[in-house]
Structures are given as C-alpha cells and as structure tokens.
C-alpha cells in the first residue's frame, strides 16, 4: 500500500537529463536507464515508461535522432539538442545540484532509513498504544530538531 522508497522528483526536467547524458556519446534506451540510475544512485531506476516516451518526445522535437544498430535503437543528440542544453543550462545546473543533494541525503540517513519507515508503516496497526506514543514523541522531537536546524541554517547543531 505504501511505498517508502526514496523519490527524486524530476518531472519536467527529465528530458534535459536525457540530453545531458547523450551529449558525450550515443546511447540506447537501456543505457539511458542505467546511466540515470548510476547518476541518481542505485535506489532510483527510471522505468521504460518514462525513458522511451522521453526519447520519442526528444526525437519528435528534433533534439535527438535514432538509428538501429544490432537490433538496438541508439540515440544521438542533434545540434538542436545541444542548443536546448545550452539554453537551459541553468535548469540543468539546478538539476545536478538536486541530484547531488539527493545522493548526499540518502548517504547521510543510511540504507536502513527508508526500509525502516516502510516497516513502521506496515506494522503500525500491530503496535501497542504505548509503542505508538513513543514513536509519535520521537517523531515530534525529530521534526522539531530538524525545523530548528533548517530555520537557523545551522547545520553544525
């Protein structure tokens, strides 16, 4: 019911990410998926339902061209695609900053955090009222502390 995997929202920016990946070398769709996953961290795997329609959109916009090589469709960035990259450099820079922050945050909270949140949600109904209250209290303290840090801009505590 609840998916507590870390999410990285790049709606509206994904096409720029694909162009960014294609700027150095041609790639087929599966390679695009692998590169995005590597860039964002292994926890994020873009689905074919995102990658292939984006590649088709970019082809329709004349930002990429495709060719069949050994039964695979390989995508090459066009001059128009390079111009789009340059025109939207600020968006791409912001996207790359978000990607770095996402990866750093995920590394900071550790690999146990998101599975633990999922376990908490799935087992919540079986907890005693006392356990639920301890969890609520812990989260209130946690949220208060985070808010204090963020409001002050003091990341050293």
Order of alpha helices (4+ residues) and beta strands (2+ residues): alpha-beta-alpha-alpha-beta-beta-alpha-alpha-alpha-alpha
